Amino acid sequence: MRRFLRHLALRGLVALLLGLAAAVVPGSLAAAAAGPPSASAADAYWTPERMAAALPVPTGKAEAPPPAAAEAVPPSHPFDGLPQVGTFFWTDGQNTGRFCGGTVIRSPEHNLVVSAAHCLRSPNPKRHLSFVPQYHDGLKPHGVFPVEAIYIDQRYYDRGTDGGARWDYTVVRLAPREDGTEVQRAVGGFDFAIRSGYTHRDVRLIGYPGSSDAKYPKPLDCSSSTHRYRSTDPKAPGDFLEIACAGYVGGTSGGPFLVRDLTGYLLIGVIGGYHTGGDTPDISYSSYFTEDLLDLYFDAVDGTPPAHS
């Protein structure tokens, strides 16, 4: 608790929408990425062709939408994205390009992104692991930021993607881009809220789809409401945010749930959690943000040495 109060008094950057009855869980562990590439090497490697050829992280979500979405499900549409929302790119152990979404959050060192843990937990080597803000149409409008460290709750490693679904979030620390600029200084960032409640009337959901007819895909945008979903799957226990938005196929993992606040947007979730984000393109989920995510944030801010899974 002392650690929590020290950080809150120092920066006041995290929007804490909670009654602090629960204690902060200490000692979150972190996973390290393979040695970060240099910013210039990362920028040179991730050409438009390589980014377009990257595949989604394997999940249970369908890779293609049904012929027609149900009328009651709000539609999504492609757009050019937001500066604060982007895509992680890397190559896996088979040298296959992979991608997953992420959102820049405000932090003292201006270098943190929140994403889904299932995207980045794999023990396989991750080469060229980098973040591209507002990636769209094969473009890197704000440059490329190599990944320095990945912070994931130890319980997610221990229990796996189903058993640990309630901790399916990660805080990622980035190195500066080639000119030395930190990511938040380049694109801005959002605050995030913990224990913000499950019911929200107007939530903006952004995700990068894994299947598209376009040569260079665009992110999807949708506005809908969220409510509480209590898992009926004993292998994936927990309560999750649920949202209906059409067309969120495989690949949209890590994309943000955003609500309006006085500074712009507030991050309240990321696509993941229950069944790593859902089984169909029209219903998506997020783990509920609690003090456990806040603890990961503090570790990333403090520069706690990451531990391997």
Secondary structure, DSSP 8 states (H G I E B T S, - for coil): -HHHHHHHHHH--SB--S---S--------B--SS---HHHHHHH--HHHHHH-EE---SS-SS--SS--TTS---EE----TTEEEEEEE-TTS-EEEEEEEEE--TTS-EEEE-HHHH---S--EEEEEEET-BTTB-TT--EEEEEEEE-HHHHHHHHHHTGGG--EEEEE---TTS--HHHHH--BEEBSS--S-EEEEEEEE--S--SSSS---EEEEEEEEEEE---TTS-SEEEEEE-TT--TT-TT-EEEEEETTEEEEEEES-SGGGG-SBTTEEEEE---HHHHHHHHHHHHT------
